[in-house]
């Protein structure tokens, strides 16, 4: 049996400034480069291990990703889809296909449902062969997708189970190929949009974990998955920044040939989610910037982590907001560490050298719709190349525990640390900022000596920071990952949707 492997991976913030408007923004992996190297607990890693069988030949074809988190332009999408389909066609004959998707990819009209359009083309060209796909927890998959392939999304947020979902996808595809199962999937769209910060499924802090709504519903989901004929059930968080009719939460259930059971179980969890949706806003209170900064300054147990929700690079934000830095300076905070992406400051710091004093505008160089540059004066404390090792734990399939084999090298471009005011150390990076504690440590920041740490994130920082900080305060900051969804200029969003339409009513279709 020959199984093709293809990947199309993008989480699209349709409101982001940095868009993918040419093929120069496209990253391509061909053939074996698609397969994991070494100890990688990823979707593809799990699938490859699960499909390891004497009668199975895996045929890796093409994997495509993108430089920027913003919209995929139509011509770029068309070219990428054609490349994937050509690669699958040339790899034929194929008995089955595995797609590694993110699930929240949005391209220009008429390709808003980007993954769905790809699956549709695959069906047209490859015919009625078994197909499975793995998806991120934030997928905004469509009904067409779940009718055309069997989905296996993350159950976790932060995401630590990609490997396990890959194993499940492989098992399902092999059973489809030998005719022992006939999967049928039902999806229930639940009109709830975020907030991501309330959609955690687990926590390093046991008392907090017990309070998480999606942790509680996942315990029930695990019980329901033990029902005879059930293959998989998932509660999806959706992605509020991908402007699409499918943007929102959903429940997806797959059974072996029992459409009625799939619908029943998906409806049951969807009803529970809707009834308790208010808990998504309660589990982690969100504060204004000044209030959060003052709270952090008063706390005796340190360090205190401030979370910049509105400028999350994981949601395609430029990570160049100086809004929290401005508040720290104005409120005379001391012993702080934070990070801002600003290539101009890095260039000036390198030219000036360690020990030099700089006075210049920082931040707000890429997107000035939500904030403006801030003028500061500081001393260049250090300069480095931005290459460091992520030792973990970290977001994205690595598990709760640190395993040395998962260490990986990354590069954020050249960095400088500028010390401002009362020992406020700002790591300015050339290309991107880090959501892991190793980013700070590798720049010479001792977390233990800081009163306040600031990370630009929503969920991805939790695996790394929760075990080492005394407390966390989420801030309602400006940016294209704002929690104020009503302020974003949606064109295709399904309405009514909660909490934008707070007084709406809804029930799953029986």
C-alpha positions in Angstrom: 0.0 0.0 0.0 1.3 3.4 -1.0 0.4 6.4 1.2 1.1 9.9 0.1 2.0 12.6 2.6 1.5 16.3 2.0 1.4 19.4 4.2 -0.1 22.8 4.0 0.5 24.7 7.2 -0.7 28.3 8.0 -2.6 30.0 10.8 -3.9 33.1 9.0 -4.7 36.4 10.8 -6.6 38.1 8.1 -6.1 41.5 9.8 -2.3 41.3 10.0 -0.2 43.8 8.0 2.4 41.4 6.8 0.7 39.3 4.1 1.8 36.5 1.8 1.6 38.3 -1.6 4.2 36.5 -3.6 5.9 33.1 -4.0 8.9 34.6 -2.2 7.0 34.2 1.0 6.5 30.5 0.4 8.7 27.8 2.1 8.7 24.4 0.4 9.9 21.0 1.6 10.2 18.2 -0.9 10.3 14.4 -0.4 12.1 13.1 2.6 12.6 16.6 3.9 9.0 16.4 4.9 9.7 13.6 7.4 10.8 14.3 11.0 14.5 14.0 11.8 15.4 12.4 15.2 13.2 12.6 18.2 10.3 14.8 17.1 6.9 14.4 18.8 4.9 16.0 16.0 1.8 15.2 13.9 4.0 13.8 11.1 6.3 12.1 13.5 3.3 10.2 15.1 1.9 9.4 11.7 5.1 8.0 10.4 5.6 5.8 13.4 1.9 4.6 13.4 2.1 3.7 9.7 5.3 1.7 10.1 4.2 -1.6 8.6 5.8 -4.1 6.2 3.0 -3.6 3.6 3.1 0.2 3.7 5.2 2.5 1.6 5.1 6.1 2.7 5.5 8.6 -0.1 6.3 12.1 1.2 5.5 14.6 -1.5 5.4 18.3 -0.7 5.1 20.5 2.4 4.3 24.2 2.2 4.5 27.0 4.8 4.7 30.8 4.7 6.9 33.6 5.9 4.2 35.9 7.2 1.1 35.3 9.4 -1.2 37.4 7.3 -3.6 36.7 4.4 -2.5 34.3 1.6 -3.2 36.1 -1.7 -5.3 34.2 -4.3 -2.6 33.7 -6.9 -0.1 32.5 -4.3 -2.7 30.0 -3.0 -3.6 28.8 -6.5 0.1 28.1 -7.2 0.7 26.3 -3.9 -2.4 24.1 -4.3 -1.3 23.2 -7.9 2.2 22.3 -6.6 0.8 20.0 -4.0 -1.7 18.4 -6.4 1.0 17.9 -9.0 3.3 16.2 -6.4 0.5 13.9 -5.3 -0.4 13.0 -8.9 3.3 12.3 -9.8 3.6 10.1 -6.7 0.8 7.9 -7.9 -0.7 5.4 -7.9 -1.6 6.1 -4.2 -3.9 4.0 -2.1 -4.4 6.7 0.6 -3.3 10.2 1.6 -2.3 11.9 4.8 -2.6 15.7 5.0 -0.8 17.6 7.8 -2.8 20.7 8.1 -3.0 23.6 10.6 -6.6 24.1 9.7 -6.9 27.9 10.2 -5.6 28.9 6.8 -7.5 31.7 5.0 -6.7 32.9 1.5 -8.3 35.6 -0.6 -11.8 35.0 -2.0 -12.8 32.6 -3.4 -10.4 30.5 -1.3 -11.5 31.5 2.2 -11.8 27.8 3.1 -8.2 27.1 2.0 -7.8 23.6 3.3 -11.3 22.6 2.2 -10.6 23.8 -1.4 -7.4 21.7 -1.4 -9.2 18.6 -0.2 -11.9 19.2 -2.8 -9.2 19.3 -5.5 -7.6 16.2 -4.1 -10.9 14.3 -4.3 -11.4 15.4 -7.9 -7.9 14.3 -9.0 -7.2 11.3 -6.8 -10.7 9.9 -6.7 -12.4 8.1 -3.8 -9.4 6.9 -1.9 -9.1 7.0 2.0 -7.8 10.3 3.3 -7.0 11.5 6.9 -5.7 14.8 8.2 -4.2 16.1 11.4 -5.2 19.6 12.6 -4.2 22.2 15.2 -6.6 22.9 18.1 -7.3 26.3 16.5 -8.6 24.8 13.2 -11.6 26.4 11.6 -12.4 23.4 9.4 -15.5 23.2 7.3 -18.3 20.7 6.8 -16.9 19.8 3.4 -13.5 18.8 4.9 -15.0 16.4 7.5 -17.1 14.8 4.7 -14.0 14.3 2.6 -11.4 13.1 5.1 -11.2 11.9 8.7 -9.8 14.7 10.9 -7.6 14.2 14.0 -7.0 17.5 15.7 -5.2 18.4 18.9 -7.1 17.8 22.1 -4.8 20.1 24.0 -4.2 23.8 24.3 -1.3 24.6 24.8 -0.7 21.9 22.2 1.3 18.9 23.5 -0.4 15.9 21.8 0.4 16.2 18.0 2.4 13.0 18.1 -0.6 11.0 19.6 -3.0 12.5 17.0 -0.6 11.4 14.3 -0.6 7.9 15.6 -4.4 7.8 15.6 -4.6 9.2 12.1 -2.2 6.4 10.9 -4.1 3.7 12.7 -7.4 4.9 11.2 -6.0 5.1 7.6 -4.6 1.6 7.8 -7.9 0.3 9.0 -9.7 2.1 6.2 -7.3 0.6 3.7 -7.8 -2.9 4.9 -11.6 -2.4 5.0 -12.1 -3.0 8.8 -13.7 0.4 9.4 -15.8 2.9 7.5 -15.5 6.3 9.3 -18.2 8.9 9.3 -17.6 12.3 10.8 -20.1 14.9 12.1 -19.2 18.5 12.9 -21.2 20.9 15.1 -20.3 24.6 14.7 -20.7 26.3 18.1 -21.1 30.1 17.7 -18.4 31.0 20.2 -15.4 33.1 19.3 -12.5 32.9 21.9 -11.1 34.1 24.0 -8.0 31.9 23.5 -6.7 32.6 26.9 -9.9 31.0 28.4 -9.6 27.9 26.1 -6.8 26.2 27.9 -7.3 22.4 28.4 -4.5 21.9 31.0 -2.2 23.7 33.3 0.9 23.1 35.3 -1.0 24.4 38.3 -3.4 21.6 39.5 -5.9 24.0 41.2 -6.2 26.1 38.1 -6.5 23.1 35.8 -9.5 21.8 37.7 -11.3 25.2 37.0 -10.7 25.2 33.2 -13.9 24.6 31.3 -12.2 22.8 28.4 -10.3 20.6 30.9 -13.6 19.6 32.4 -15.3 19.0 29.0 -12.3 17.0 27.8 -12.7 14.6 30.8 -16.2 14.0 29.5 -14.9 13.7 25.9 -12.5 11.0 27.0 -15.4 9.0 28.5 -17.5 9.4 25.4 -14.6 8.2 23.2 -14.9 4.8 25.0 -18.3 4.4 23.5 -18.4 1.4 21.1 -17.9 2.4 17.4 -16.4 5.8 18.4 -13.1 6.6 16.6 -12.4 10.1 17.7 -14.0 13.2 19.3 -12.5 16.6 19.6 -13.5 20.0 21.0 -11.9 22.7 18.8 -11.1 26.2 19.9 -11.3 27.8 16.5 -9.3 30.9 15.5 -10.9 34.2 16.0 -8.6 36.1 13.7 -9.2 34.1 10.6 -12.1 35.9 9.0 -14.3 33.0 7.7 -17.9 31.7 8.1 -16.3 28.8 10.0 -14.5 31.0 12.5 -15.6 29.9 15.9 -15.6 26.8 18.1 -16.8 23.4 17.1 -17.1 19.8 18.1 -16.1 17.0 15.7 -17.0 13.3 16.3 -16.1 10.3 14.1 -17.6 6.9 14.4 -17.3 3.6 12.5 -20.2 3.8 10.2 -22.7 5.3 12.7 -23.7 8.7 11.6 -26.5 9.0 14.1 -24.1 8.3 17.0 -21.6 10.8 15.7 -24.2 13.5 15.6 -25.6 12.6 19.0 -22.2 12.8 20.8 -21.1 15.9 19.0 -24.4 17.6 19.9 -24.1 16.5 23.5 -20.6 18.1 23.9 -21.6 21.2 21.9 -24.6 21.7 24.2 -22.4 21.5 27.3 -20.0 24.0 25.8 -22.7 26.4 24.9 -24.4 26.2 28.3 -21.1 26.9 30.2 -19.5 29.3 27.7 -19.4 32.1 30.3 -16.6 30.2 32.1 -14.3 30.9 29.2 -14.2 34.5 30.3 -14.0 33.9 34.0 -11.1 31.5 34.5 -8.4 34.1 33.8 -9.4 37.7 34.5 -8.0 40.2 32.0 -6.9 43.7 33.2 -6.0 47.0 31.6 -2.3 47.6 31.1 -1.9 50.1 33.9 -3.9 48.1 36.4 -1.9 45.0 35.6 1.4 46.7 35.9 0.5 48.2 39.3 -0.7 44.9 40.6 2.6 43.2 39.5 4.6 46.0 41.2 2.9 45.3 44.5 3.3 41.5 44.6 5.8 40.2 47.0 6.3 36.8 45.4 8.2 37.2 42.1 8.7 37.1 39.2 5.2 38.1 38.0 4.5 37.4 34.4 2.5 40.0 32.4 1.0 38.6 29.2 0.6 41.0 26.2 -2.5 39.4 24.6 -3.0 41.9 21.8 0.5 41.7 20.2 1.0 37.9 20.1 3.4 36.9 17.3 1.8 33.5 17.3 -1.3 35.2 16.0 0.6 37.0 13.2 1.1 40.2 15.2 4.4 42.1 14.5 5.4 41.9 18.2 6.5 45.5 18.1 4.1 47.1 20.5 5.8 49.3 23.2 2.5 49.8 25.1 3.5 47.8 28.2 7.0 49.3 28.2 5.5 52.8 28.2 3.3 51.8 31.3 6.3 50.3 33.1 8.3 53.5 32.6 5.5 55.8 33.5 4.6 53.8 36.6 8.3 53.7 37.7 8.4 49.9 37.7 11.8 48.4 38.4 13.6 45.1 37.7 11.6 44.1 34.6 12.4 42.2 31.4 10.4 42.3 28.1 10.9 41.9 24.4 10.1 44.0 21.3 10.8 43.2 17.7 12.6 46.2 16.2 15.3 45.8 13.6 16.2 49.5 13.6 17.0 49.5 17.3 19.1 46.3 16.9 21.1 47.9 14.0 21.6 51.1 16.1 22.7 49.2 19.1 25.2 47.1 17.2 26.7 50.2 15.6 26.9 52.0 19.0 28.4 49.0 20.9 28.0 47.6 24.4 28.0 50.4 27.0 26.8 53.1 24.6 23.7 55.2 25.4 20.9 55.3 22.8 18.0 57.7 22.6 15.6 56.7 19.9 12.0 55.7 19.0 11.3 52.0 19.7 8.5 49.8 18.5 5.6 50.6 16.3 7.7 50.3 13.1 5.5 47.8 11.3 1.9 48.4 12.4 0.8 51.8 13.7 -2.9 51.2 13.7 -3.0 50.3 17.4 0.1 52.0 19.0 2.9 54.5 18.1 6.6 54.3 18.6 7.9 55.3 22.0 11.0 57.4 22.6 13.4 56.0 25.2 16.9 56.4 26.4 18.9 53.4 27.5 22.3 51.7 27.7 23.3 48.9 25.4 23.8 46.0 27.9 24.6 43.2 25.5 24.6 42.1 21.8 24.2 38.6 20.4 23.3 36.8 17.2 19.9 35.5 18.4 20.8 31.8 18.1 19.9 29.8 21.1 18.7 26.3 22.2 15.1 25.8 23.3 15.5 23.4 26.2 11.8 23.3 27.0 9.2 22.6 28.1 7.6 24.5 25.3 4.5 24.8 23.2 3.8 22.4 20.3 3.9 18.6 20.9 6.8 18.4 23.4 4.8 17.1 26.4 4.7 18.3 30.0 8.1 16.9 30.8 11.5 18.0 29.5 13.3 15.4 27.4 16.8 16.2 26.2 16.2 14.7 22.8 13.6 17.5 22.1 16.1 20.3 22.5 16.3 22.3 19.3 18.2 25.3 18.0 16.4 28.4 16.8 17.3 31.8 15.6 15.4 35.1 16.0 18.1 37.3 14.3 20.5 39.6 16.0 19.5 41.0 19.4 20.5 43.7 21.8 19.5 44.2 25.4 18.8 47.9 26.2 18.6 48.8 29.9 16.1 51.6 30.5 15.2 53.4 33.8 15.1 51.3 36.9 16.7 48.1 35.5 14.1 47.6 32.8 15.8 45.3 30.3 14.3 45.2 26.9 15.4 42.5 24.4 15.1 44.0 21.0 15.2 41.3 18.3 15.6 41.6 14.5 13.1 39.1 13.2 10.9 37.7 16.0 10.4 37.4 19.7 10.4 34.3 21.9 7.6 32.8 24.1 9.9 30.5 26.0 12.1 31.3 29.0 15.1 30.1 27.1 14.7 33.2 24.9 15.2 35.4 27.9 17.9 33.3 29.6 20.0 33.1 26.4 20.0 36.9 26.3 21.5 37.1 29.7 18.3 37.7 31.7 18.2 36.1 35.1 14.5 35.4 35.7 14.9 35.0 39.4 16.2 38.6 39.9 13.3 40.2 38.1 10.1 41.6 39.6 8.2 41.6 36.3 8.6 39.6 33.1 6.5 40.4 30.0 5.8 37.9 27.2 3.8 38.5 24.0 1.5 35.5 23.8 -1.9 34.0 24.5 -1.3 30.4 25.2 2.1 29.3 23.9 4.1 30.7 26.8 2.3 28.6 29.5 4.3 25.4 29.1 7.5 27.3 29.6 6.6 30.0 32.1 3.9 28.6 34.4 6.4 26.4 36.3 8.8 29.2 37.0 6.8 32.3 37.7 5.0 33.2 41.0 1.8 34.5 39.2 0.5 35.6 35.8 -1.6 38.6 34.9 -3.2 38.8 31.5 -3.4 42.3 29.9 -6.0 43.7 27.5 -3.4 45.2 25.1 -3.9 46.7 21.6 -3.0 44.8 18.4 -4.4 42.4 15.9 -4.7 39.6 18.4 -7.0 41.8 20.6 -9.6 40.1 22.7 -12.0 42.8 21.7 -13.3 40.8 18.7 -16.1 43.3 18.0 -13.4 45.9 17.1 -12.1 43.9 14.2 -13.4 44.5 10.6 -14.9 41.1 9.8 -16.4 40.5 6.4 -17.3 36.8 6.5 -17.8 36.0 10.2 -20.9 34.0 11.0 -23.4 36.2 13.0 -24.8 36.1 15.6 -21.8 34.9 17.5 -21.0 35.0 21.3 -19.6 37.1 23.0 -19.9 39.8 20.3 -23.7 39.2 20.3 -24.0 38.6 24.0 -27.7 38.2 24.1 -28.0 35.6 21.4 -29.5 32.1 21.9 -28.5 28.9 20.2 -29.0 25.1 20.4 -27.5 22.3 18.3 -29.7 21.0 15.5 -31.3 17.7 16.4 
